[in-house]
Amino acid sequence: MSVLLDVLLTEELEAAFQPVIREGRAGNVLLIPQPGGVAEQAAGRGSAVRITTLSGQSLVVTPRRIACEVGAALTDLVVMEELVGYDWISTELSEKVRLKDTYYDRLYLHLRDVRVVVLDRLGPAVYPLMAYLGKVLEIRSQKVLLPRLDDDAVEVVTRSLHAAVVGPFFSDDDLRDLVEQDRASLQVVAGMWRRLNLASPELHRTVEGVMEMLLQRRTAHAGAWEAFVGLPPERIERALSVFREMTEVRG
């Protein structure tokens, strides 16, 4: 699977950066062969991107990592399989508009172990880099994580999320306090969770929190359980276990 991912992500890397290089929209970006010591040859292509930040730092982006380049030495900043999301300009939504002129070229990269790596002074390279990172998250999620869920687990997770939205198991306050979602946003998650970033800690908390609480409230809502869930608790427990195993294994 790693070879297939390298091929797919090499294609996306080239697709994101080649147009801005060709059209001269990002003079601080070069498409280069992968540096020595980086064994990520994808179908013989082995493309990488060098970004020279406006502060003079040299970053190398490959299908598997973002590294800081000093001479011939590379130091990993981000390994792509650890990436679970990113923020542009600021981590606070309310601050993005106010700070956009000053920090338009700053990215916050969120990793699986809750670390945050800040890439600053990216200049115009920030736009193709964001496009590429979005594809990394999408492809790794769909090609690596989703296949680890069998059809039954997918069905049970979907039914559990839907039951939490339409059933009487959770009040609006419960949803906010227990899974940090309002009913409208949870409805979106119920319909789209398979197409979201399956490595996202926020999605883990939502899915696992809903399924755990459903199991705890089954007895108190026995009639509603049959109407809205209609599954034995053993199937919920198994699907929850499969989902946890999927999210714990690295791609």
N, C-alpha and C positions, 0 to 999 in steps of 0.2 A: 504493500500500500504506500510505503514511503516514496518509492520510485514514481508511482502514479501521481502522488501529491507534488513531488518535485516538478514533474512535467506540467501539471495544471497551474501550479503557482509561478513557474517560470513564464508561462504564457501570459498570466495575469500581470506579472511584474513588467514584462515588455509592453503589454497593452496599455498599462497605466502611464509609463514613463516615455515611451517612444514618441508619442505625439507632441508632448511639451518640449522634448529635445529637438525634434525635427522643426517645430515651428518657432523655436527660440524663446519660448515662454518661461523657461527656467534655466538660466545660464549657469546656475550652480549645481547642475545635475549632469552626470555622464553615465552612459551604459557601458559597462566594462566586463571583461572576462572575470570569472570568479578568482579572487586572490589565492595564492598558494596556501595550502593547509586547510582549505575549505572544500571538503569532499561532498559536493552536492550537484554533481553533473546530471543534468536532466536531458535525456535523449541526446547527449553529446553537446548540448548548447551551453549550459553552465553560465547563464547570464547573471550579472549582479549590477547594482546601481551604486555609484558613489555620489553622495551629497556633501558638498562643502557648505557648512552653515555660515551665516553672516558673521559669526564670531570666529570663524576660521577652523572650527572642528571638522574633521573628516569622518563621515559615517558611511558604512558599507551595508547595503540592504540586499539580502539574498532570499531565496524561497523559505529558508529556515531560521533566519536570524537578522537582527540589526546589531552591528558591531561598530565600535569606535576604532578608527585606524590611526596608528601612530607609527610612521615609517612602514616597515613590513609587518608589524605586529598588529593583530586584531584582538580586541577585548569585547566579549559579548555583552551587550546591554539588554537585549531582549531575545529570548528563544521563542519562536513563533508558537510552538505547541503549548507554551505557558500563557499566551495572550488570551484574555477573555473580553477585552473591550478597550475603548479609548474615548477620551474627551478632547474637544478642540477648544482652544482659547482658555477655558476655565473648567474646573470640575463642577462649578455652581452655575446652573442654568440661568439664574437671575443676573449673573455677572457677565455673560457672554457679550451682550450688546454693548455694555459700558466699556469693556476691555478690548473690543474687536480691533480697534485701530492700533493699539499698542502691542497686543499679543496675538495678532491674527495668524502668526506662524509658529505657535506653540502647541504641542500635543502632550497629553497625559496618557500613557499606556498602562492599563491595568492588567496585572498578572495574576495567575491562579493563586499564588501564595499571599495575596493581598498587597504585594508591593506595587508601587507606582513609579514608573520611569518617566521623567520629563525630557522631551526633546524640544529644544528652544532655538530660536533664530534660524528656522528652517527656510525662511524666505519663500519664494514661489514653489519650492519643492514640496511644501506642505500639502498642496492640493492633490498631486498624483500619489503622494505617500498615503494620504487618507483613503483614496480610492483603492489603493492596493491592500491596505490593512483591512478594509471592509471585505474584500474578496478572500483574504486569508481566513478571517473569522467564518465567513459563509462556507467556504470549501472544506475547511477542517471540520466544521460542525457536521456538514452533510455527508462527507466522504469517510470520516473516521468514527464519529460518535454515533450518529443515527443508526448505522447498520448493526450496532451492538444491542439494539432494542428489537426484540421479536415482535411479531404482529399482535400477540395478546397483550404484551406490556404497553404498546402504543395505544391500543384500544382502551385499556383500563385507565391509563393516565388521562386520556382525553375525556373519558366518561366521568372520572373523578373531578376534574376541573370544571366540567360542565355542570355537574351536580352541585358543586360549591356555589356556582353562580345562580342557578335557578331554584335550588332547593332551600329548605328552611334551616339548614345546618349552621349557617353563619349569618350573624347580623352584620350590618355595614361596619359597625365599630369593631366586630371580631376580625373582619377582613383587614382592616387597617392595622389593628394591633398585632394580629397573629401572623399575617403573611405580607403585610406592608403593601396591600393593593386595595383600590376601591373596586366596586362591583363591575364598573364599566371596563376598567383596565384588565381585570381578571377574565372577563368575557373575551377580550382580544387575545389574551394568552391561551385560553382554552381552544380558540379556533386556529391559532398560528404557532403553538409552541414547537412543533416539529421543524418549522422553518426559521426559528430563532437560533441564536448562538447557544448551543447546548452546553458549552463550557462555562456559561455565565453563572457566577455565584448567585446572582439575583434570581435567575430562573430556577436554580437548584432549591433555593429557600422557598420559592413559591410552590413548586410542585411537591416537594417533600412535606412542607408545612400543611398544605391542603390535604394530602393523603393521610398523614398522621392524625390530623384533627378529625377527618371523616371517620376513621376507625374508632377514635375515642368517643364520638357522638352517635355511633350506630344504635346503641341500645336506647338512648334517649329519644331517638327519632326513627323508631323501628318501621312505622308505616311509610314514612318518607324515604327511608332507605330502599325499600322494595320499589317504590314508585320512581325514584330519581337515580338510584345506583343500580339496583337489581343484580348485584353480584355477591357471591359469598366473600366474607372478609379475607379468606385465604388467598383469593385472586388479587385483592388489593395489596396484601402484604407481599406477595410474590412480585408484583409489578413494581412496587416501591423498592424492593431489594435489587431488582434488575436495573432500575433507573439509577440507583446509587452506585452499583458496580460500573455502569457505563460512565458515570461522571468522574469516578475515582481513577479510571485507567487512562494513562496519558496516550495521546495519539502518536 
